[in-house]
Amino acid sequence: MIDKLLPATLRRLFLPLIACGLLLAPTAEVAAHAVVTESSLKHKPIEVNHETEVVLHFNSNVELGLSKVFLVSKGDIYHPLEIASGKKPGQVIIKVPALSEGDYAIKYKVFAADGHITEDVLRFKVSAQR
């Protein structure tokens, strides 16, 4: 069928271009999601019994009204957390209550400005400073 629609010269020119486009299509899909590019948890651990803010930087803007963030504590207990926009595009500030020593996680489900939803979990440990 394609032999009748396109002459041989055009097939040799366009078919490789179409194949390249198909190979690159999944990359464009992945790049559209809001991905954490930086987290304050890496540079500033959460101190025992101190309220704090965790700052996440995403590679795109996030619709806060359609996003949810939870603190996950021992026993897989979910506590909703308050979030706010940071000063920079794609920056989200998460208000974390005072925590005792232990293992925790921040689970987020964010709605990127381009309409894609991203879910992920950031695990961290709260321990007394040495």
QUIUR-V993401 format. One record per pair of residues at least 24 apart in sequence whose ideal C-beta (glycine too) atoms are under 10 Angstrom apart, sorted by the first residue. I is the first residue (numbers start at 1). GAP is how many residues later the second one is. D is the distance in whole Angstrom. If there is no record, write none. Layout:
# QUIUR-V993401
i->I gap->GAP d->D
i->I gap->GAP d->D
This chain:
# QUIUR-V993401
i->29 gap->87 d->9
i->30 gap->86 d->10
i->31 gap->28 d->8
i->31 gap->29 d->9
i->31 gap->83 d->10
i->31 gap->85 d->10
i->32 gap->27 d->10
i->32 gap->28 d->8
i->32 gap->80 d->7
i->32 gap->82 d->5
i->32 gap->83 d->8
i->32 gap->84 d->5
i->32 gap->86 d->10
i->33 gap->25 d->9
i->33 gap->26 d->8
i->33 gap->27 d->8
i->33 gap->77 d->9
i->33 gap->79 d->6
i->33 gap->81 d->8
i->33 gap->83 d->5
i->33 gap->84 d->8
i->33 gap->85 d->5
i->33 gap->86 d->10
i->33 gap->87 d->10
i->34 gap->24 d->4
i->34 gap->25 d->7
i->34 gap->26 d->5
i->34 gap->27 d->8
i->34 gap->28 d->6
i->34 gap->29 d->9
i->34 gap->33 d->9
i->34 gap->56 d->7
i->34 gap->58 d->9
i->34 gap->74 d->9
i->34 gap->76 d->5
i->34 gap->77 d->8
i->34 gap->78 d->4
i->34 gap->79 d->8
i->34 gap->80 d->8
i->34 gap->82 d->7
i->34 gap->83 d->8
i->34 gap->84 d->5
i->34 gap->86 d->10
i->35 gap->24 d->5
i->35 gap->25 d->8
i->35 gap->55 d->10
i->35 gap->75 d->10
i->35 gap->77 d->9
i->35 gap->83 d->7
i->35 gap->85 d->9
i->36 gap->54 d->9
i->36 gap->56 d->9
i->36 gap->72 d->8
i->36 gap->74 d->9
i->36 gap->82 d->9
i->36 gap->84 d->7
i->36 gap->86 d->7
i->37 gap->53 d->8
i->38 gap->52 d->10
i->38 gap->53 d->9
i->39 gap->55 d->10
i->39 gap->67 d->9
i->39 gap->83 d->6
i->39 gap->85 d->9
i->40 gap->53 d->9
i->40 gap->54 d->9
i->41 gap->53 d->10
i->41 gap->55 d->10
i->41 gap->65 d->8
i->41 gap->81 d->6
i->41 gap->82 d->9
i->41 gap->83 d->5
i->41 gap->84 d->10
i->42 gap->80 d->10
i->42 gap->82 d->9
i->45 gap->79 d->7
i->45 gap->80 d->8
i->45 gap->81 d->8
i->45 gap->82 d->8
i->45 gap->84 d->8
i->46 gap->50 d->6
i->46 gap->52 d->9
i->46 gap->53 d->6
i->46 gap->58 d->8
i->46 gap->78 d->7
i->46 gap->79 d->9
i->46 gap->80 d->5
i->46 gap->81 d->9
i->47 gap->51 d->9
i->47 gap->52 d->9
i->47 gap->79 d->8
i->47 gap->80 d->9
i->47 gap->81 d->8
i->47 gap->82 d->7
i->48 gap->50 d->8
i->48 gap->51 d->7
i->48 gap->52 d->7
i->48 gap->53 d->6
i->48 gap->54 d->9
i->48 gap->78 d->6
i->48 gap->79 d->7
i->48 gap->80 d->5
i->48 gap->81 d->8
i->49 gap->48 d->10
i->49 gap->49 d->5
i->49 gap->50 d->7
i->49 gap->51 d->7
i->49 gap->52 d->9
i->49 gap->77 d->9
i->49 gap->79 d->9
i->50 gap->46 d->9
i->50 gap->47 d->10
i->50 gap->48 d->6
i->50 gap->49 d->8
i->50 gap->76 d->9
i->51 gap->44 d->7
i->51 gap->45 d->7
i->51 gap->46 d->6
i->51 gap->47 d->5
i->51 gap->48 d->9
i->52 gap->42 d->9
i->52 gap->43 d->8
i->52 gap->44 d->5
i->52 gap->45 d->9
i->52 gap->46 d->8
i->52 gap->47 d->9
i->52 gap->74 d->10
i->53 gap->29 d->10
i->53 gap->31 d->9
i->53 gap->33 d->9
i->53 gap->40 d->5
i->53 gap->41 d->7
i->53 gap->42 d->6
i->53 gap->43 d->7
i->54 gap->27 d->9
i->54 gap->29 d->10
i->54 gap->38 d->9
i->54 gap->39 d->8
i->54 gap->40 d->4
i->54 gap->41 d->8
i->54 gap->42 d->6
i->54 gap->52 d->7
i->54 gap->68 d->8
i->54 gap->70 d->9
i->55 gap->31 d->6
i->55 gap->32 d->10
i->55 gap->33 d->10
i->55 gap->36 d->6
i->55 gap->37 d->7
i->55 gap->38 d->6
i->55 gap->39 d->8
i->56 gap->27 d->9
i->56 gap->30 d->9
i->56 gap->34 d->9
i->56 gap->35 d->7
i->56 gap->36 d->5
i->56 gap->37 d->8
i->56 gap->38 d->7
i->56 gap->50 d->8
i->56 gap->52 d->8
i->56 gap->54 d->9
i->56 gap->64 d->10
i->56 gap->66 d->8
i->57 gap->29 d->8
i->57 gap->31 d->7
i->57 gap->32 d->9
i->57 gap->33 d->6
i->57 gap->34 d->5
i->57 gap->35 d->8
i->58 gap->28 d->10
i->58 gap->31 d->9
i->58 gap->32 d->4
i->58 gap->33 d->8
i->58 gap->34 d->7
i->58 gap->50 d->10
i->58 gap->52 d->7
i->58 gap->54 d->7
i->58 gap->55 d->10
i->58 gap->60 d->8
i->59 gap->30 d->10
i->59 gap->31 d->6
i->59 gap->53 d->9
i->60 gap->29 d->8
i->60 gap->30 d->6
i->60 gap->50 d->9
i->60 gap->52 d->5
i->60 gap->53 d->6
i->60 gap->54 d->6
i->60 gap->56 d->8
i->60 gap->58 d->9
i->61 gap->24 d->9
i->61 gap->28 d->5
i->61 gap->29 d->6
i->61 gap->30 d->9
i->61 gap->31 d->10
i->61 gap->50 d->10
i->61 gap->51 d->7
i->61 gap->52 d->4
i->61 gap->53 d->8
i->62 gap->24 d->10
i->62 gap->27 d->9
i->62 gap->28 d->7
i->62 gap->29 d->9
i->62 gap->30 d->6
i->62 gap->46 d->9
i->62 gap->48 d->5
i->62 gap->49 d->7
i->62 gap->50 d->6
i->62 gap->51 d->7
i->62 gap->56 d->9
i->63 gap->47 d->8
i->63 gap->48 d->4
i->63 gap->49 d->7
i->63 gap->50 d->6
i->63 gap->51 d->10
i->63 gap->52 d->9
i->63 gap->54 d->10
i->64 gap->28 d->7
i->64 gap->29 d->10
i->64 gap->46 d->8
i->64 gap->47 d->9
i->65 gap->46 d->8
i->66 gap->43 d->9
i->66 gap->44 d->8
i->66 gap->45 d->4
i->66 gap->46 d->10
i->66 gap->49 d->10
i->66 gap->51 d->8
i->67 gap->25 d->8
i->67 gap->41 d->7
i->67 gap->42 d->7
i->67 gap->43 d->4
i->67 gap->44 d->5
i->67 gap->45 d->9
i->67 gap->50 d->9
i->67 gap->51 d->9
i->68 gap->39 d->9
i->68 gap->40 d->7
i->68 gap->41 d->5
i->68 gap->42 d->8
i->68 gap->43 d->9
i->68 gap->51 d->9
i->69 gap->25 d->5
i->69 gap->26 d->9
i->69 gap->27 d->10
i->69 gap->37 d->6
i->69 gap->38 d->7
i->69 gap->39 d->5
i->69 gap->40 d->8
i->69 gap->41 d->8
i->69 gap->53 d->10
i->70 gap->24 d->10
i->70 gap->35 d->8
i->70 gap->36 d->7
i->70 gap->37 d->5
i->70 gap->38 d->8
i->70 gap->39 d->9
i->70 gap->51 d->9
i->71 gap->24 d->10
i->71 gap->25 d->7
i->71 gap->26 d->7
i->71 gap->28 d->8
i->71 gap->33 d->6
i->71 gap->34 d->8
i->71 gap->35 d->6
i->71 gap->36 d->8
i->72 gap->31 d->9
i->72 gap->32 d->7
i->72 gap->33 d->4
i->72 gap->34 d->7
i->72 gap->35 d->5
i->72 gap->49 d->7
i->72 gap->50 d->10
i->72 gap->51 d->9
i->73 gap->26 d->8
i->73 gap->27 d->9
i->73 gap->29 d->7
i->73 gap->30 d->8
i->73 gap->31 d->6
i->73 gap->32 d->8
i->74 gap->26 d->10
i->74 gap->28 d->6
i->74 gap->29 d->7
i->74 gap->30 d->8
i->76 gap->29 d->9
i->78 gap->27 d->10
i->78 gap->29 d->7
i->79 gap->25 d->10
i->81 gap->25 d->7
i->81 gap->26 d->9
i->81 gap->27 d->9
i->83 gap->25 d->8
i->83 gap->27 d->9
i->89 gap->24 d->9
i->94 gap->28 d->10
i->96 gap->28 d->10
i->96 gap->30 d->9
i->98 gap->28 d->10
i->99 gap->25 d->10
i->99 gap->27 d->5
i->100 gap->26 d->7
i->101 gap->24 d->8
i->101 gap->25 d->6
i->101 gap->26 d->5
i->101 gap->27 d->6
i->102 gap->24 d->6
i->102 gap->25 d->8
i->103 gap->24 d->10
